[in-house]
């Protein structure tokens, strides 16, 4: 399954969660237009065929240390501490990580 297909399946699965909106639901074409949101905050998106997730910094640190991905930098050269871009070769399943991101972002104030 291609990364866009995996992301579409993930979006379908998470679409029934409270507060979740699917890519394109907010209109616009800029940053985050193709992102999953909870309460209008981005928690997951597909960027250049890689899943990008917002997770707590210690969780991102652990996943990076284990070789499952890198800190995401939004092409600005400064890695963001709470954003992870999964490696295309990782064996980490997308769904549990996306649920973690959803729960984390839904709880952020």
Backbone as CSV, one residue per row, in Angstrom:
resi,resn,N_x,N_y,N_z,CA_x,CA_y,CA_z,C_x,C_y,C_z
1,UNK,0.848,-1.182,0.000,0.000,0.000,0.000,0.896,1.249,0.000
2,UNK,0.586,2.208,-0.828,1.384,3.425,-0.918,1.148,4.314,0.311
3,UNK,2.071,5.221,0.633,1.846,6.126,1.762,0.541,6.924,1.648
4,UNK,0.176,7.480,0.477,-1.119,8.167,0.410,-2.306,7.241,0.691
5,UNK,-2.222,5.994,0.235,-3.282,5.028,0.519,-3.357,4.728,2.018
6,UNK,-2.189,4.563,2.652,-2.148,4.313,4.097,-2.731,5.502,4.852
7,UNK,-2.398,6.716,4.407,-2.904,7.907,5.089,-4.419,8.023,4.915
8,UNK,-4.906,7.723,3.727,-6.357,7.751,3.501,-7.075,6.740,4.401
9,UNK,-6.500,5.552,4.536,-7.094,4.536,5.407,-7.056,4.989,6.866
10,UNK,-5.970,5.614,7.253,-5.851,6.144,8.609,-6.892,7.231,8.849
11,UNK,-7.046,8.121,7.887,-8.049,9.191,7.995,-9.448,8.611,8.111
12,UNK,-9.756,7.607,7.319,-11.069,6.963,7.400,-11.301,6.377,8.791
13,UNK,-10.281,5.713,9.323,-10.415,5.091,10.637,-10.621,6.137,11.739
14,UNK,-9.908,7.255,11.663,-9.978,8.270,12.713,-11.131,9.247,12.534
15,UNK,-11.799,9.189,11.405,-12.852,10.165,11.102,-14.031,10.106,12.070
16,UNK,-14.198,9.004,12.762,-15.325,8.875,13.692,-14.969,9.331,15.106
17,UNK,-13.717,9.677,15.329,-13.303,10.134,16.656,-13.862,11.537,16.915
18,UNK,-14.281,11.838,18.140,-14.833,13.160,18.447,-13.850,14.295,18.144
19,UNK,-14.346,15.299,17.445,-13.557,16.490,17.153,-12.625,16.395,15.969
20,UNK,-12.537,15.213,15.344,-11.598,15.022,14.234,-12.206,15.533,12.932
21,UNK,-11.401,16.316,12.200,-11.778,16.732,10.852,-10.739,16.199,9.880
22,UNK,-11.216,15.868,8.699,-10.370,15.254,7.681,-9.685,16.309,6.826
23,UNK,-8.633,15.898,6.117,-7.962,16.830,5.209,-8.961,17.461,4.244
24,UNK,-8.800,18.747,4.025,-9.668,19.471,3.105,-10.927,20.011,3.736
25,UNK,-11.262,19.565,4.943,-12.508,19.994,5.587,-12.484,21.457,6.001
26,UNK,-11.278,21.999,6.180,-11.173,23.391,6.616,-10.990,24.341,5.443
27,UNK,-10.968,23.798,4.226,-10.733,24.640,3.056,-9.265,25.020,2.988
28,UNK,-8.933,25.927,2.112,-7.551,26.392,1.998,-6.651,25.390,1.318
29,UNK,-5.502,25.881,0.902,-4.548,25.033,0.203,-3.149,25.154,0.793
30,UNK,-2.972,25.939,1.837,-1.651,26.162,2.418,-1.251,25.077,3.385
31,UNK,-0.344,25.440,4.294,0.166,24.517,5.297,-0.986,23.881,6.062
32,UNK,-0.955,22.583,6.192,-1.969,21.877,6.951,-3.244,21.557,6.200
33,UNK,-3.326,21.934,4.926,-4.542,21.660,4.163,-4.794,20.157,4.049
34,UNK,-3.723,19.371,4.056,-3.857,17.912,3.938,-3.575,17.240,5.278
35,UNK,-4.079,17.836,6.360,-3.791,17.325,7.696,-5.050,16.832,8.397
36,UNK,-4.846,15.897,9.300,-5.896,15.488,10.217,-5.840,16.432,11.414
37,UNK,-6.999,16.877,11.846,-7.076,17.820,12.960,-8.027,17.289,14.018
38,UNK,-7.784,17.722,15.245,-8.729,17.500,16.328,-8.947,18.855,16.979
39,UNK,-10.218,19.228,17.095,-10.566,20.553,17.624,-9.790,21.658,16.908
40,UNK,-9.663,21.493,15.595,-8.997,22.438,14.693,-7.476,22.545,14.889
41,UNK,-6.862,21.580,15.550,-5.409,21.547,15.728,-4.858,20.330,14.995
42,UNK,-3.799,20.541,14.251,-3.186,19.448,13.481,-2.538,18.436,14.423
43,UNK,-2.819,17.147,14.163,-2.130,16.089,14.908,-1.424,15.100,13.990
44,UNK,-1.796,15.036,12.717,-1.148,14.120,11.774,-1.307,14.655,10.361
45,UNK,-0.267,14.448,9.556,-0.338,14.848,8.150,0.657,14.022,7.348
46,UNK,0.428,13.987,6.068,1.327,13.299,5.161,2.115,14.365,4.406
47,UNK,3.435,14.322,4.559,4.311,15.293,3.907,5.363,14.517,3.117
48,UNK,5.364,14.715,1.827,6.301,14.004,0.942,6.319,12.496,1.242
49,UNK,5.121,11.928,1.320,4.925,10.493,1.530,5.432,9.987,2.881
50,UNK,5.595,10.880,3.851,5.979,10.462,5.201,4.934,10.960,6.191
51,UNK,4.572,10.104,7.132,3.629,10.486,8.165,4.324,11.390,9.171
52,UNK,3.706,12.534,9.442,4.218,13.500,10.415,3.190,13.584,11.538
53,UNK,3.659,13.468,12.781,2.777,13.417,13.942,3.241,14.383,15.027
54,UNK,2.290,14.935,15.753,2.614,15.741,16.925,2.449,14.859,18.153
55,UNK,3.552,14.700,18.880,3.595,13.844,20.054,4.368,14.557,21.163
56,UNK,4.227,14.097,22.399,5.016,14.698,23.475,6.517,14.545,23.195
57,UNK,7.290,15.540,23.589,8.726,15.532,23.339,9.414,14.242,23.798
58,UNK,9.126,13.725,25.007,9.792,12.475,25.407,9.476,11.302,24.471
59,UNK,8.286,11.271,23.938,7.906,10.202,23.001,8.645,10.377,21.680
60,UNK,8.735,11.613,21.206,9.502,11.881,19.983,10.959,11.491,20.206
61,UNK,11.531,11.887,21.350,12.918,11.533,21.668,13.124,10.020,21.599
62,UNK,12.194,9.271,22.188,12.315,7.809,22.213,12.220,7.206,20.817
63,UNK,11.291,7.694,20.019,11.131,7.161,18.658,12.332,7.502,17.780
64,UNK,12.874,8.701,17.940,14.075,9.090,17.182,15.251,8.230,17.623
65,UNK,15.424,8.067,18.934,16.526,7.244,19.458,16.449,5.801,18.974
66,UNK,15.215,5.297,18.821,15.026,3.917,18.363,15.156,3.790,16.838
67,UNK,15.364,4.907,16.151,15.558,4.871,14.702,14.277,4.817,13.888
68,UNK,13.149,5.168,14.501,11.872,5.101,13.790,11.542,6.368,13.010
69,UNK,12.320,7.410,13.192,12.046,8.644,12.467,12.963,9.760,12.900
70,UNK,12.599,10.960,12.488,13.381,12.155,12.782,12.452,13.259,13.259
71,UNK,13.035,14.234,13.935,12.253,15.421,14.276,11.932,16.155,12.982
72,UNK,10.720,16.605,12.863,10.285,17.307,11.664,10.666,18.776,11.777
73,UNK,11.113,19.354,10.676,11.550,20.757,10.706,10.762,21.673,9.780
74,UNK,9.738,21.180,9.130,8.904,21.985,8.226,9.743,22.727,7.187
75,UNK,10.852,22.133,6.807,11.775,22.723,5.816,12.310,24.082,6.244
76,UNK,12.409,24.307,7.545,12.924,25.580,8.040,14.298,25.425,8.678
77,UNK,14.812,24.187,8.726,16.139,23.957,9.255,16.214,23.858,10.770
78,UNK,15.107,24.021,11.457,15.104,23.919,12.919,14.116,22.834,13.329
79,UNK,14.626,21.680,13.743,13.737,20.585,14.137,12.809,21.001,15.285
80,UNK,11.556,20.583,15.180,10.572,20.907,16.207,10.504,19.761,17.213
81,UNK,10.530,20.103,18.481,10.659,19.100,19.539,9.466,18.173,19.672
82,UNK,8.272,18.613,19.302,7.085,17.780,19.457,6.547,17.232,18.136
83,UNK,7.348,17.276,17.097,6.896,16.776,15.796,7.863,15.713,15.301
84,UNK,7.291,14.596,14.860,8.066,13.460,14.364,7.665,13.156,12.937
85,UNK,8.646,12.914,12.093,8.375,12.383,10.766,8.896,10.946,10.747
86,UNK,7.990,10.023,10.511,8.362,8.611,10.540,9.238,8.252,9.350
87,UNK,10.195,7.413,9.608,11.044,6.894,8.549,10.208,5.980,7.653
88,UNK,10.421,6.032,6.340,9.664,5.138,5.458,10.010,3.667,5.679
89,UNK,11.121,3.387,6.360,11.522,1.999,6.583,11.164,1.484,7.983
90,UNK,10.527,2.318,8.801,10.193,1.876,10.151,9.104,0.811,10.131
91,UNK,9.139,-0.042,11.137,8.093,-1.038,11.277,7.031,-0.595,12.284
92,UNK,7.138,0.627,12.787,6.136,1.161,13.716,4.810,1.333,12.976
93,UNK,3.744,0.751,13.491,2.436,0.900,12.839,1.913,2.325,12.980
94,UNK,1.254,2.806,11.947,0.755,4.179,11.923,-0.419,4.405,12.866
95,UNK,-1.342,3.468,12.923,-2.591,3.705,13.660,-2.371,3.989,15.146
96,UNK,-1.612,3.163,15.879,-1.420,3.472,17.297,-0.717,4.815,17.517
97,UNK,0.254,5.134,16.673,0.943,6.419,16.812,0.003,7.578,16.520
98,UNK,-0.850,7.423,15.526,-1.818,8.481,15.211,-2.810,8.660,16.356
99,UNK,-3.213,7.568,16.991,-4.087,7.667,18.164,-3.371,8.393,19.310
100,UNK,-2.082,8.105,19.500,-1.300,8.822,20.516,-1.282,10.321,20.216
101,UNK,-1.049,10.654,18.955,-1.004,12.059,18.555,-2.359,12.724,18.760
102,UNK,-3.421,12.049,18.387,-4.771,12.558,18.576,-5.034,12.849,20.050
103,UNK,-4.717,11.896,20.900,-4.938,12.062,22.330,-4.095,13.206,22.896
104,UNK,-2.858,13.287,22.463,-1.952,14.351,22.931,-2.474,15.722,22.525
105,UNK,-2.799,15.893,21.259,-3.236,17.203,20.775,-4.607,17.569,21.329
106,UNK,-5.489,16.604,21.479,-6.818,16.889,22.044,-6.698,17.399,23.469
107,UNK,-5.648,16.969,24.183,-5.450,17.393,25.560,-4.658,18.679,25.715
108,UNK,-4.065,19.171,24.606,-3.279,20.414,24.665,-4.205,21.612,24.787
109,UNK,-3.783,22.561,25.548,-4.581,23.788,25.700,-3.886,24.949,25.068
